[in-house]
Amino acid sequence: MGGKITYFFLATVLVLVFGVVAMEGVLLLLTGEPAAMGMGAIAFVLPVIGAWFLWHNTRFARDAHRLGRELAAEEGPEAAEDEAPARTPGGRIDRDAADAVFARRQAEAEAAPGDWRAWFRLAVAYHDARDTPRARKAMQRAIALHDGTPART
C-alpha cells in the first residue's frame, strides 16, 4: 500500500510541475521575442511527453496488478508472489535462488507460450533476478495475452 501512496503522490507532484511548465510557456509566448516564443512553444511539448509517459506507466502498473489479483484469486495469494524465499541479510532476494526459480519459470513459459499465467510468473522471476527490462517485456506479453490484444515488441 505504501508503494501506491508514493506513486500517486509523485504523480500528483509531476502533474503540478507540468502545470507550472505550461504556465511558464504561456508567459514566454506573451513576451513577443522570437527566441522566448520558441522556448515557450517547447514548454508545451514537455508536459505532453511527460503526461504520455505517466499515463502509459500508470496503465501498465494497473494492468499488472489486475493480473496479479486475478492470479491470486485463481490459485491463492502465494501464486502471484515471488518464490525465491532466500534473502540476503539486507533483505534482497538471493541471486542464486532467483536464478533457480527463473530457469523453471522460463521453461514453463516456453512450454505454454499462449498462457498469460506463465508469462506473469516469468515476469516476476525476471524481476527477482533483477532484470527489469525483460520483466517489463514479459509482463507486457502477459497483459496482451490476457486481454487478447497484440503484444508490443
Chimera marker file (.cmm) of the C-alpha trace (Angstrom):
<marker_set name="trace">
<marker id="1" x="0.000" y="0.000" z="0.000" r="1" g="1" b="0" radius="0.5"/>
<marker id="2" x="2.898" y="2.365" z="0.719" r="1" g="1" b="0" radius="0.5"/>
<marker id="3" x="4.110" y="1.994" z="-2.856" r="1" g="1" b="0" radius="0.5"/>
<marker id="4" x="0.755" y="3.112" z="-4.224" r="1" g="1" b="0" radius="0.5"/>
<marker id="5" x="0.657" y="6.156" z="-1.969" r="1" g="1" b="0" radius="0.5"/>
<marker id="6" x="4.179" y="7.128" z="-3.004" r="1" g="1" b="0" radius="0.5"/>
<marker id="7" x="3.346" y="6.609" z="-6.679" r="1" g="1" b="0" radius="0.5"/>
<marker id="8" x="0.215" y="8.767" z="-6.515" r="1" g="1" b="0" radius="0.5"/>
<marker id="9" x="1.997" y="11.452" z="-4.511" r="1" g="1" b="0" radius="0.5"/>
<marker id="10" x="4.838" y="11.635" z="-7.037" r="1" g="1" b="0" radius="0.5"/>
<marker id="11" x="2.389" y="11.541" z="-9.960" r="1" g="1" b="0" radius="0.5"/>
<marker id="12" x="0.492" y="14.464" z="-8.419" r="1" g="1" b="0" radius="0.5"/>
<marker id="13" x="3.720" y="16.425" z="-7.982" r="1" g="1" b="0" radius="0.5"/>
<marker id="14" x="4.629" y="15.650" z="-11.591" r="1" g="1" b="0" radius="0.5"/>
<marker id="15" x="1.253" y="16.911" z="-12.837" r="1" g="1" b="0" radius="0.5"/>
<marker id="16" x="1.742" y="20.111" z="-10.839" r="1" g="1" b="0" radius="0.5"/>
<marker id="17" x="5.180" y="20.545" z="-12.420" r="1" g="1" b="0" radius="0.5"/>
<marker id="18" x="3.566" y="20.054" z="-15.858" r="1" g="1" b="0" radius="0.5"/>
<marker id="19" x="1.167" y="22.879" z="-14.987" r="1" g="1" b="0" radius="0.5"/>
<marker id="20" x="3.968" y="25.202" z="-13.913" r="1" g="1" b="0" radius="0.5"/>
<marker id="21" x="5.957" y="24.469" z="-17.080" r="1" g="1" b="0" radius="0.5"/>
<marker id="22" x="2.885" y="25.135" z="-19.233" r="1" g="1" b="0" radius="0.5"/>
<marker id="23" x="2.227" y="28.433" z="-17.415" r="1" g="1" b="0" radius="0.5"/>
<marker id="24" x="5.833" y="29.475" z="-17.936" r="1" g="1" b="0" radius="0.5"/>
<marker id="25" x="5.382" y="28.600" z="-21.601" r="1" g="1" b="0" radius="0.5"/>
<marker id="26" x="2.433" y="30.987" z="-21.795" r="1" g="1" b="0" radius="0.5"/>
<marker id="27" x="4.494" y="33.751" z="-20.180" r="1" g="1" b="0" radius="0.5"/>
<marker id="28" x="7.317" y="33.169" z="-22.647" r="1" g="1" b="0" radius="0.5"/>
<marker id="29" x="4.900" y="33.247" z="-25.578" r="1" g="1" b="0" radius="0.5"/>
<marker id="30" x="3.500" y="36.574" z="-24.390" r="1" g="1" b="0" radius="0.5"/>
<marker id="31" x="6.911" y="38.284" z="-24.408" r="1" g="1" b="0" radius="0.5"/>
<marker id="32" x="6.812" y="38.661" z="-28.174" r="1" g="1" b="0" radius="0.5"/>
<marker id="33" x="10.514" y="37.909" z="-28.614" r="1" g="1" b="0" radius="0.5"/>
<marker id="34" x="11.163" y="35.147" z="-31.177" r="1" g="1" b="0" radius="0.5"/>
<marker id="35" x="13.639" y="33.192" z="-29.028" r="1" g="1" b="0" radius="0.5"/>
<marker id="36" x="11.395" y="33.354" z="-25.964" r="1" g="1" b="0" radius="0.5"/>
<marker id="37" x="8.366" y="32.384" z="-28.046" r="1" g="1" b="0" radius="0.5"/>
<marker id="38" x="10.239" y="29.339" z="-29.359" r="1" g="1" b="0" radius="0.5"/>
<marker id="39" x="11.125" y="28.296" z="-25.816" r="1" g="1" b="0" radius="0.5"/>
<marker id="40" x="7.508" y="28.873" z="-24.800" r="1" g="1" b="0" radius="0.5"/>
<marker id="41" x="6.295" y="26.584" z="-27.581" r="1" g="1" b="0" radius="0.5"/>
<marker id="42" x="8.746" y="23.884" z="-26.472" r="1" g="1" b="0" radius="0.5"/>
<marker id="43" x="7.479" y="24.307" z="-22.912" r="1" g="1" b="0" radius="0.5"/>
<marker id="44" x="4.127" y="22.908" z="-24.109" r="1" g="1" b="0" radius="0.5"/>
<marker id="45" x="5.742" y="19.851" z="-25.674" r="1" g="1" b="0" radius="0.5"/>
<marker id="46" x="7.479" y="18.698" z="-22.483" r="1" g="1" b="0" radius="0.5"/>
<marker id="47" x="4.290" y="18.327" z="-20.390" r="1" g="1" b="0" radius="0.5"/>
<marker id="48" x="2.625" y="16.432" z="-23.243" r="1" g="1" b="0" radius="0.5"/>
<marker id="49" x="5.507" y="13.948" z="-23.426" r="1" g="1" b="0" radius="0.5"/>
<marker id="50" x="5.579" y="13.653" z="-19.631" r="1" g="1" b="0" radius="0.5"/>
<marker id="51" x="1.814" y="13.115" z="-19.425" r="1" g="1" b="0" radius="0.5"/>
<marker id="52" x="2.005" y="10.416" z="-22.107" r="1" g="1" b="0" radius="0.5"/>
<marker id="53" x="4.810" y="8.673" z="-20.210" r="1" g="1" b="0" radius="0.5"/>
<marker id="54" x="2.930" y="8.937" z="-16.901" r="1" g="1" b="0" radius="0.5"/>
<marker id="55" x="-0.285" y="7.593" z="-18.456" r="1" g="1" b="0" radius="0.5"/>
<marker id="56" x="1.423" y="4.565" z="-20.015" r="1" g="1" b="0" radius="0.5"/>
<marker id="57" x="3.292" y="3.691" z="-16.818" r="1" g="1" b="0" radius="0.5"/>
<marker id="58" x="0.158" y="4.075" z="-14.714" r="1" g="1" b="0" radius="0.5"/>
<marker id="59" x="-1.825" y="1.895" z="-17.116" r="1" g="1" b="0" radius="0.5"/>
<marker id="60" x="0.935" y="-0.737" z="-17.126" r="1" g="1" b="0" radius="0.5"/>
<marker id="61" x="1.071" y="-0.841" z="-13.316" r="1" g="1" b="0" radius="0.5"/>
<marker id="62" x="-2.730" y="-1.013" z="-13.070" r="1" g="1" b="0" radius="0.5"/>
<marker id="63" x="-2.904" y="-3.874" z="-15.573" r="1" g="1" b="0" radius="0.5"/>
<marker id="64" x="-0.075" y="-5.786" z="-13.891" r="1" g="1" b="0" radius="0.5"/>
<marker id="65" x="-1.789" y="-5.502" z="-10.515" r="1" g="1" b="0" radius="0.5"/>
<marker id="66" x="-5.082" y="-6.600" z="-12.065" r="1" g="1" b="0" radius="0.5"/>
<marker id="67" x="-3.412" y="-9.750" z="-13.399" r="1" g="1" b="0" radius="0.5"/>
<marker id="68" x="-1.752" y="-10.374" z="-10.037" r="1" g="1" b="0" radius="0.5"/>
<marker id="69" x="-5.092" y="-10.101" z="-8.240" r="1" g="1" b="0" radius="0.5"/>
<marker id="70" x="-6.741" y="-12.401" z="-10.768" r="1" g="1" b="0" radius="0.5"/>
<marker id="71" x="-3.975" y="-14.999" z="-10.449" r="1" g="1" b="0" radius="0.5"/>
<marker id="72" x="-4.156" y="-14.770" z="-6.654" r="1" g="1" b="0" radius="0.5"/>
<marker id="73" x="-7.941" y="-15.290" z="-6.808" r="1" g="1" b="0" radius="0.5"/>
<marker id="74" x="-7.485" y="-18.364" z="-9.015" r="1" g="1" b="0" radius="0.5"/>
<marker id="75" x="-4.566" y="-20.032" z="-7.281" r="1" g="1" b="0" radius="0.5"/>
<marker id="76" x="-4.169" y="-18.380" z="-3.885" r="1" g="1" b="0" radius="0.5"/>
<marker id="77" x="-2.166" y="-15.357" z="-2.754" r="1" g="1" b="0" radius="0.5"/>
<marker id="78" x="1.201" y="-17.101" z="-2.884" r="1" g="1" b="0" radius="0.5"/>
<marker id="79" x="0.791" y="-17.789" z="-6.632" r="1" g="1" b="0" radius="0.5"/>
<marker id="80" x="1.306" y="-14.140" z="-7.568" r="1" g="1" b="0" radius="0.5"/>
<marker id="81" x="4.262" y="-13.577" z="-5.241" r="1" g="1" b="0" radius="0.5"/>
<marker id="82" x="7.917" y="-14.362" z="-5.694" r="1" g="1" b="0" radius="0.5"/>
<marker id="83" x="9.127" y="-17.869" z="-4.970" r="1" g="1" b="0" radius="0.5"/>
<marker id="84" x="12.678" y="-17.037" z="-4.026" r="1" g="1" b="0" radius="0.5"/>
<marker id="85" x="12.487" y="-17.132" z="-0.223" r="1" g="1" b="0" radius="0.5"/>
<marker id="86" x="16.247" y="-16.995" z="0.292" r="1" g="1" b="0" radius="0.5"/>
<marker id="87" x="17.221" y="-13.425" z="1.032" r="1" g="1" b="0" radius="0.5"/>
<marker id="88" x="20.428" y="-11.589" z="1.773" r="1" g="1" b="0" radius="0.5"/>
<marker id="89" x="20.913" y="-10.018" z="5.216" r="1" g="1" b="0" radius="0.5"/>
<marker id="90" x="19.849" y="-6.711" z="3.629" r="1" g="1" b="0" radius="0.5"/>
<marker id="91" x="16.509" y="-8.198" z="2.567" r="1" g="1" b="0" radius="0.5"/>
<marker id="92" x="17.177" y="-8.582" z="-1.150" r="1" g="1" b="0" radius="0.5"/>
<marker id="93" x="16.384" y="-11.820" z="-2.904" r="1" g="1" b="0" radius="0.5"/>
<marker id="94" x="19.380" y="-14.131" z="-3.182" r="1" g="1" b="0" radius="0.5"/>
<marker id="95" x="20.651" y="-14.185" z="-6.754" r="1" g="1" b="0" radius="0.5"/>
<marker id="96" x="21.200" y="-17.978" z="-6.885" r="1" g="1" b="0" radius="0.5"/>
<marker id="97" x="17.713" y="-18.701" z="-5.528" r="1" g="1" b="0" radius="0.5"/>
<marker id="98" x="16.197" y="-16.280" z="-8.047" r="1" g="1" b="0" radius="0.5"/>
<marker id="99" x="18.125" y="-17.897" z="-10.906" r="1" g="1" b="0" radius="0.5"/>
<marker id="100" x="16.810" y="-21.346" z="-9.946" r="1" g="1" b="0" radius="0.5"/>
<marker id="101" x="13.209" y="-20.107" z="-9.937" r="1" g="1" b="0" radius="0.5"/>
<marker id="102" x="13.847" y="-18.216" z="-13.166" r="1" g="1" b="0" radius="0.5"/>
<marker id="103" x="15.021" y="-21.347" z="-15.015" r="1" g="1" b="0" radius="0.5"/>
<marker id="104" x="11.824" y="-23.168" z="-14.041" r="1" g="1" b="0" radius="0.5"/>
<marker id="105" x="9.574" y="-20.251" z="-14.966" r="1" g="1" b="0" radius="0.5"/>
<marker id="106" x="11.302" y="-19.773" z="-18.311" r="1" g="1" b="0" radius="0.5"/>
<marker id="107" x="10.740" y="-23.450" z="-19.155" r="1" g="1" b="0" radius="0.5"/>
<marker id="108" x="7.047" y="-23.090" z="-18.215" r="1" g="1" b="0" radius="0.5"/>
<marker id="109" x="6.651" y="-20.032" z="-20.459" r="1" g="1" b="0" radius="0.5"/>
<marker id="110" x="8.368" y="-21.804" z="-23.364" r="1" g="1" b="0" radius="0.5"/>
<marker id="111" x="6.118" y="-24.848" z="-22.878" r="1" g="1" b="0" radius="0.5"/>
<marker id="112" x="2.936" y="-22.738" z="-22.834" r="1" g="1" b="0" radius="0.5"/>
<marker id="113" x="3.613" y="-19.604" z="-24.918" r="1" g="1" b="0" radius="0.5"/>
<marker id="114" x="-0.072" y="-18.653" z="-25.036" r="1" g="1" b="0" radius="0.5"/>
<marker id="115" x="-0.701" y="-18.789" z="-21.272" r="1" g="1" b="0" radius="0.5"/>
<marker id="116" x="-0.703" y="-15.381" z="-19.615" r="1" g="1" b="0" radius="0.5"/>
<marker id="117" x="-0.165" y="-17.001" z="-16.200" r="1" g="1" b="0" radius="0.5"/>
<marker id="118" x="3.163" y="-18.486" z="-17.290" r="1" g="1" b="0" radius="0.5"/>
<marker id="119" x="4.289" y="-15.120" z="-18.656" r="1" g="1" b="0" radius="0.5"/>
<marker id="120" x="3.178" y="-13.355" z="-15.473" r="1" g="1" b="0" radius="0.5"/>
<marker id="121" x="5.233" y="-15.772" z="-13.386" r="1" g="1" b="0" radius="0.5"/>
<marker id="122" x="8.175" y="-15.350" z="-15.757" r="1" g="1" b="0" radius="0.5"/>
<marker id="123" x="7.935" y="-11.566" z="-15.341" r="1" g="1" b="0" radius="0.5"/>
<marker id="124" x="8.070" y="-11.973" z="-11.550" r="1" g="1" b="0" radius="0.5"/>
<marker id="125" x="11.077" y="-14.291" z="-11.931" r="1" g="1" b="0" radius="0.5"/>
<marker id="126" x="12.844" y="-11.745" z="-14.169" r="1" g="1" b="0" radius="0.5"/>
<marker id="127" x="12.141" y="-9.064" z="-11.572" r="1" g="1" b="0" radius="0.5"/>
<marker id="128" x="13.518" y="-11.256" z="-8.794" r="1" g="1" b="0" radius="0.5"/>
<marker id="129" x="16.619" y="-11.880" z="-10.914" r="1" g="1" b="0" radius="0.5"/>
<marker id="130" x="16.966" y="-8.065" z="-11.216" r="1" g="1" b="0" radius="0.5"/>
<marker id="131" x="16.387" y="-7.974" z="-14.970" r="1" g="1" b="0" radius="0.5"/>
<marker id="132" x="13.842" y="-5.149" z="-15.095" r="1" g="1" b="0" radius="0.5"/>
<marker id="133" x="13.682" y="-4.597" z="-18.884" r="1" g="1" b="0" radius="0.5"/>
<marker id="134" x="12.900" y="-8.265" z="-19.552" r="1" g="1" b="0" radius="0.5"/>
<marker id="135" x="10.493" y="-8.345" z="-16.605" r="1" g="1" b="0" radius="0.5"/>
<marker id="136" x="8.576" y="-5.463" z="-18.167" r="1" g="1" b="0" radius="0.5"/>
<marker id="137" x="8.511" y="-7.141" z="-21.605" r="1" g="1" b="0" radius="0.5"/>
<marker id="138" x="7.285" y="-10.413" z="-20.091" r="1" g="1" b="0" radius="0.5"/>
<marker id="139" x="4.579" y="-8.566" z="-18.137" r="1" g="1" b="0" radius="0.5"/>
<marker id="140" x="3.514" y="-6.694" z="-21.279" r="1" g="1" b="0" radius="0.5"/>
<marker id="141" x="3.211" y="-10.051" z="-23.016" r="1" g="1" b="0" radius="0.5"/>
<marker id="142" x="1.155" y="-11.452" z="-20.119" r="1" g="1" b="0" radius="0.5"/>
<marker id="143" x="-1.168" y="-8.443" z="-20.242" r="1" g="1" b="0" radius="0.5"/>
<marker id="144" x="-1.552" y="-8.728" z="-24.019" r="1" g="1" b="0" radius="0.5"/>
<marker id="145" x="-2.302" y="-12.456" z="-23.815" r="1" g="1" b="0" radius="0.5"/>
<marker id="146" x="-4.825" y="-11.915" z="-21.030" r="1" g="1" b="0" radius="0.5"/>
<marker id="147" x="-6.601" y="-9.082" z="-22.805" r="1" g="1" b="0" radius="0.5"/>
<marker id="148" x="-6.401" y="-10.629" z="-26.265" r="1" g="1" b="0" radius="0.5"/>
<marker id="149" x="-4.502" y="-7.700" z="-27.739" r="1" g="1" b="0" radius="0.5"/>
<marker id="150" x="-1.352" y="-7.869" z="-29.867" r="1" g="1" b="0" radius="0.5"/>
<marker id="151" x="1.834" y="-7.838" z="-27.823" r="1" g="1" b="0" radius="0.5"/>
<marker id="152" x="4.193" y="-4.933" z="-28.351" r="1" g="1" b="0" radius="0.5"/>
<marker id="153" x="7.693" y="-5.998" z="-29.291" r="1" g="1" b="0" radius="0.5"/>
<link id1="1" id2="2" r="1" g="1" b="0" radius="0.2"/>
<link id1="2" id2="3" r="1" g="1" b="0" radius="0.2"/>
<link id1="3" id2="4" r="1" g="1" b="0" radius="0.2"/>
<link id1="4" id2="5" r="1" g="1" b="0" radius="0.2"/>
<link id1="5" id2="6" r="1" g="1" b="0" radius="0.2"/>
<link id1="6" id2="7" r="1" g="1" b="0" radius="0.2"/>
<link id1="7" id2="8" r="1" g="1" b="0" radius="0.2"/>
<link id1="8" id2="9" r="1" g="1" b="0" radius="0.2"/>
<link id1="9" id2="10" r="1" g="1" b="0" radius="0.2"/>
<link id1="10" id2="11" r="1" g="1" b="0" radius="0.2"/>
<link id1="11" id2="12" r="1" g="1" b="0" radius="0.2"/>
<link id1="12" id2="13" r="1" g="1" b="0" radius="0.2"/>
<link id1="13" id2="14" r="1" g="1" b="0" radius="0.2"/>
<link id1="14" id2="15" r="1" g="1" b="0" radius="0.2"/>
<link id1="15" id2="16" r="1" g="1" b="0" radius="0.2"/>
<link id1="16" id2="17" r="1" g="1" b="0" radius="0.2"/>
<link id1="17" id2="18" r="1" g="1" b="0" radius="0.2"/>
<link id1="18" id2="19" r="1" g="1" b="0" radius="0.2"/>
<link id1="19" id2="20" r="1" g="1" b="0" radius="0.2"/>
<link id1="20" id2="21" r="1" g="1" b="0" radius="0.2"/>
<link id1="21" id2="22" r="1" g="1" b="0" radius="0.2"/>
<link id1="22" id2="23" r="1" g="1" b="0" radius="0.2"/>
<link id1="23" id2="24" r="1" g="1" b="0" radius="0.2"/>
<link id1="24" id2="25" r="1" g="1" b="0" radius="0.2"/>
<link id1="25" id2="26" r="1" g="1" b="0" radius="0.2"/>
<link id1="26" id2="27" r="1" g="1" b="0" radius="0.2"/>
<link id1="27" id2="28" r="1" g="1" b="0" radius="0.2"/>
<link id1="28" id2="29" r="1" g="1" b="0" radius="0.2"/>
<link id1="29" id2="30" r="1" g="1" b="0" radius="0.2"/>
<link id1="30" id2="31" r="1" g="1" b="0" radius="0.2"/>
<link id1="31" id2="32" r="1" g="1" b="0" radius="0.2"/>
<link id1="32" id2="33" r="1" g="1" b="0" radius="0.2"/>
<link id1="33" id2="34" r="1" g="1" b="0" radius="0.2"/>
<link id1="34" id2="35" r="1" g="1" b="0" radius="0.2"/>
<link id1="35" id2="36" r="1" g="1" b="0" radius="0.2"/>
<link id1="36" id2="37" r="1" g="1" b="0" radius="0.2"/>
<link id1="37" id2="38" r="1" g="1" b="0" radius="0.2"/>
<link id1="38" id2="39" r="1" g="1" b="0" radius="0.2"/>
<link id1="39" id2="40" r="1" g="1" b="0" radius="0.2"/>
<link id1="40" id2="41" r="1" g="1" b="0" radius="0.2"/>
<link id1="41" id2="42" r="1" g="1" b="0" radius="0.2"/>
<link id1="42" id2="43" r="1" g="1" b="0" radius="0.2"/>
<link id1="43" id2="44" r="1" g="1" b="0" radius="0.2"/>
<link id1="44" id2="45" r="1" g="1" b="0" radius="0.2"/>
<link id1="45" id2="46" r="1" g="1" b="0" radius="0.2"/>
<link id1="46" id2="47" r="1" g="1" b="0" radius="0.2"/>
<link id1="47" id2="48" r="1" g="1" b="0" radius="0.2"/>
<link id1="48" id2="49" r="1" g="1" b="0" radius="0.2"/>
<link id1="49" id2="50" r="1" g="1" b="0" radius="0.2"/>
<link id1="50" id2="51" r="1" g="1" b="0" radius="0.2"/>
<link id1="51" id2="52" r="1" g="1" b="0" radius="0.2"/>
<link id1="52" id2="53" r="1" g="1" b="0" radius="0.2"/>
<link id1="53" id2="54" r="1" g="1" b="0" radius="0.2"/>
<link id1="54" id2="55" r="1" g="1" b="0" radius="0.2"/>
<link id1="55" id2="56" r="1" g="1" b="0" radius="0.2"/>
<link id1="56" id2="57" r="1" g="1" b="0" radius="0.2"/>
<link id1="57" id2="58" r="1" g="1" b="0" radius="0.2"/>
<link id1="58" id2="59" r="1" g="1" b="0" radius="0.2"/>
<link id1="59" id2="60" r="1" g="1" b="0" radius="0.2"/>
<link id1="60" id2="61" r="1" g="1" b="0" radius="0.2"/>
<link id1="61" id2="62" r="1" g="1" b="0" radius="0.2"/>
<link id1="62" id2="63" r="1" g="1" b="0" radius="0.2"/>
<link id1="63" id2="64" r="1" g="1" b="0" radius="0.2"/>
<link id1="64" id2="65" r="1" g="1" b="0" radius="0.2"/>
<link id1="65" id2="66" r="1" g="1" b="0" radius="0.2"/>
<link id1="66" id2="67" r="1" g="1" b="0" radius="0.2"/>
<link id1="67" id2="68" r="1" g="1" b="0" radius="0.2"/>
<link id1="68" id2="69" r="1" g="1" b="0" radius="0.2"/>
<link id1="69" id2="70" r="1" g="1" b="0" radius="0.2"/>
<link id1="70" id2="71" r="1" g="1" b="0" radius="0.2"/>
<link id1="71" id2="72" r="1" g="1" b="0" radius="0.2"/>
<link id1="72" id2="73" r="1" g="1" b="0" radius="0.2"/>
<link id1="73" id2="74" r="1" g="1" b="0" radius="0.2"/>
<link id1="74" id2="75" r="1" g="1" b="0" radius="0.2"/>
<link id1="75" id2="76" r="1" g="1" b="0" radius="0.2"/>
<link id1="76" id2="77" r="1" g="1" b="0" radius="0.2"/>
<link id1="77" id2="78" r="1" g="1" b="0" radius="0.2"/>
<link id1="78" id2="79" r="1" g="1" b="0" radius="0.2"/>
<link id1="79" id2="80" r="1" g="1" b="0" radius="0.2"/>
<link id1="80" id2="81" r="1" g="1" b="0" radius="0.2"/>
<link id1="81" id2="82" r="1" g="1" b="0" radius="0.2"/>
<link id1="82" id2="83" r="1" g="1" b="0" radius="0.2"/>
<link id1="83" id2="84" r="1" g="1" b="0" radius="0.2"/>
<link id1="84" id2="85" r="1" g="1" b="0" radius="0.2"/>
<link id1="85" id2="86" r="1" g="1" b="0" radius="0.2"/>
<link id1="86" id2="87" r="1" g="1" b="0" radius="0.2"/>
<link id1="87" id2="88" r="1" g="1" b="0" radius="0.2"/>
<link id1="88" id2="89" r="1" g="1" b="0" radius="0.2"/>
<link id1="89" id2="90" r="1" g="1" b="0" radius="0.2"/>
<link id1="90" id2="91" r="1" g="1" b="0" radius="0.2"/>
<link id1="91" id2="92" r="1" g="1" b="0" radius="0.2"/>
<link id1="92" id2="93" r="1" g="1" b="0" radius="0.2"/>
<link id1="93" id2="94" r="1" g="1" b="0" radius="0.2"/>
<link id1="94" id2="95" r="1" g="1" b="0" radius="0.2"/>
<link id1="95" id2="96" r="1" g="1" b="0" radius="0.2"/>
<link id1="96" id2="97" r="1" g="1" b="0" radius="0.2"/>
<link id1="97" id2="98" r="1" g="1" b="0" radius="0.2"/>
<link id1="98" id2="99" r="1" g="1" b="0" radius="0.2"/>
<link id1="99" id2="100" r="1" g="1" b="0" radius="0.2"/>
<link id1="100" id2="101" r="1" g="1" b="0" radius="0.2"/>
<link id1="101" id2="102" r="1" g="1" b="0" radius="0.2"/>
<link id1="102" id2="103" r="1" g="1" b="0" radius="0.2"/>
<link id1="103" id2="104" r="1" g="1" b="0" radius="0.2"/>
<link id1="104" id2="105" r="1" g="1" b="0" radius="0.2"/>
<link id1="105" id2="106" r="1" g="1" b="0" radius="0.2"/>
<link id1="106" id2="107" r="1" g="1" b="0" radius="0.2"/>
<link id1="107" id2="108" r="1" g="1" b="0" radius="0.2"/>
<link id1="108" id2="109" r="1" g="1" b="0" radius="0.2"/>
<link id1="109" id2="110" r="1" g="1" b="0" radius="0.2"/>
<link id1="110" id2="111" r="1" g="1" b="0" radius="0.2"/>
<link id1="111" id2="112" r="1" g="1" b="0" radius="0.2"/>
<link id1="112" id2="113" r="1" g="1" b="0" radius="0.2"/>
<link id1="113" id2="114" r="1" g="1" b="0" radius="0.2"/>
<link id1="114" id2="115" r="1" g="1" b="0" radius="0.2"/>
<link id1="115" id2="116" r="1" g="1" b="0" radius="0.2"/>
<link id1="116" id2="117" r="1" g="1" b="0" radius="0.2"/>
<link id1="117" id2="118" r="1" g="1" b="0" radius="0.2"/>
<link id1="118" id2="119" r="1" g="1" b="0" radius="0.2"/>
<link id1="119" id2="120" r="1" g="1" b="0" radius="0.2"/>
<link id1="120" id2="121" r="1" g="1" b="0" radius="0.2"/>
<link id1="121" id2="122" r="1" g="1" b="0" radius="0.2"/>
<link id1="122" id2="123" r="1" g="1" b="0" radius="0.2"/>
<link id1="123" id2="124" r="1" g="1" b="0" radius="0.2"/>
<link id1="124" id2="125" r="1" g="1" b="0" radius="0.2"/>
<link id1="125" id2="126" r="1" g="1" b="0" radius="0.2"/>
<link id1="126" id2="127" r="1" g="1" b="0" radius="0.2"/>
<link id1="127" id2="128" r="1" g="1" b="0" radius="0.2"/>
<link id1="128" id2="129" r="1" g="1" b="0" radius="0.2"/>
<link id1="129" id2="130" r="1" g="1" b="0" radius="0.2"/>
<link id1="130" id2="131" r="1" g="1" b="0" radius="0.2"/>
<link id1="131" id2="132" r="1" g="1" b="0" radius="0.2"/>
<link id1="132" id2="133" r="1" g="1" b="0" radius="0.2"/>
<link id1="133" id2="134" r="1" g="1" b="0" radius="0.2"/>
<link id1="134" id2="135" r="1" g="1" b="0" radius="0.2"/>
<link id1="135" id2="136" r="1" g="1" b="0" radius="0.2"/>
<link id1="136" id2="137" r="1" g="1" b="0" radius="0.2"/>
<link id1="137" id2="138" r="1" g="1" b="0" radius="0.2"/>
<link id1="138" id2="139" r="1" g="1" b="0" radius="0.2"/>
<link id1="139" id2="140" r="1" g="1" b="0" radius="0.2"/>
<link id1="140" id2="141" r="1" g="1" b="0" radius="0.2"/>
<link id1="141" id2="142" r="1" g="1" b="0" radius="0.2"/>
<link id1="142" id2="143" r="1" g="1" b="0" radius="0.2"/>
<link id1="143" id2="144" r="1" g="1" b="0" radius="0.2"/>
<link id1="144" id2="145" r="1" g="1" b="0" radius="0.2"/>
<link id1="145" id2="146" r="1" g="1" b="0" radius="0.2"/>
<link id1="146" id2="147" r="1" g="1" b="0" radius="0.2"/>
<link id1="147" id2="148" r="1" g="1" b="0" radius="0.2"/>
<link id1="148" id2="149" r="1" g="1" b="0" radius="0.2"/>
<link id1="149" id2="150" r="1" g="1" b="0" radius="0.2"/>
<link id1="150" id2="151" r="1" g="1" b="0" radius="0.2"/>
<link id1="151" id2="152" r="1" g="1" b="0" radius="0.2"/>
<link id1="152" id2="153" r="1" g="1" b="0" radius="0.2"/>
</marker_set>
